[in-house]
Amino acid sequence: MKKKTKIISESNEWDFKNLAIVEVEIEKIALEELHLDFYPNQIEIISSDQMLDAYSSHGLPMMYHHWSFGKHFLRDQYSYRKGYSGLAYEIVINSRPCISYLMEENSFTMMALTIAHAAYGHNSFFKNNYLFRQWTDAESIIDYLQFAKNYIAKCEEQYGVKEVEKLLDACHAIMDYGVDRYKRPTKLNKQKEHELQEEREAYVQAQANELWNTLPKKKKKKEQETEKPCPSEPQENIMYFIEKYSPTLESWQREIVRIARKISQYFYPQRQTKLMNEGWASFTHYYVMKRLWEKGQLSDGQYMEFIHSHTSVLTQRTYSSKHYSGFNPYALGFAMYTDIRRICEEPTAEDQEYFPHMVG
């Protein structure tokens, strides 16, 4: 039942005061009713051009320079200016604090929706999902990106922009094959990366110096027969194989290959969990916005605007529709979490038969 409490904003225009109030109310619902565990939030309000800029660099708050990012920016900007496509209401970064970029063009209702969706839905998923916990390090990603940006800029000064660009082109072409799907990666750490980089360069230099004092010796036939293959085991991560075993790469080139590989690994869980991640964020914002309306903190008009946006995003087109582009991860994920809630709270006879461990 709706309670008679004060509506947060009579107007649908947002300002920082009513955004601060609605964020406090959303956090209260997230903690007290949904019992969410999430990283501290950092909410940034950005313009459409800044959102396009974030698009071009994979949504990361900082990135090294590469021509492909500019190409993506111009393509998306042209499409947006011509009205061929819209922009996302928000972008959220898996980091600590969790950074959420919200479009300044959003109405107050859409600001509340995106805060619930990104700052509490995606945020809690990043912190608690086992793939993100295993494969990413939210504590260190921002520092690592700063290290990567500075290192590549230094290489451009020392070895030339064209040489660095040529190497990055090659890395970007195979980044999707630069992930470990089964072996846990090492945690990112800015200071440790600096130390390891210096160690690797020192080792390469020592190997080069040693060559002057070493003459090749002919191996005996028996030794040649028992020589182990390289690598000793099959390696699925092509970028790691190149970084580790390439006979021609210089130390700075290996470091850039390593940077591209680490960034590719950071995005691996996002591709793996798209369905459940978007489903959970949609389930969270639906619960939160409904509760705000039930408590009388959103007007009926604002709630109708929310329902219109929610149903538009979660519409599943039929396969015969000209707009069909496969299954909608928002729709399917939301339906799955809704079913899970129903099984727990209001189980049917079929639920009790197939999911007895979840009932109640």
Secondary structure by P-SEA (a helix, b strand, c coil): cccccccccccccccaaaaaaaaaaaaaaacccccccccbbbbbbbcaaaaaaaaaacccccccccaaaaaaaaaaaaaaaacccccccccccccccbbbbbbccccaaaaaaaaaacccaaaaaaacccccccccccccaaaaaaaaaaaaaaaaaaccaaaaaaaaaaaaaccccccccccccccccaaaaaaaaaaaaaaaaaaaaacccbbbbbbcaaaaaacccccccccccaaaaaacccccccaaaaaaaaaaaaaaaaaaaaaacaaaaaaaaaaaaaaaaaaaaaaccccaaaaaaaaaaaaaaaccccccccccccccaaaaaaaaaaaaaaaacccccccccccccccc
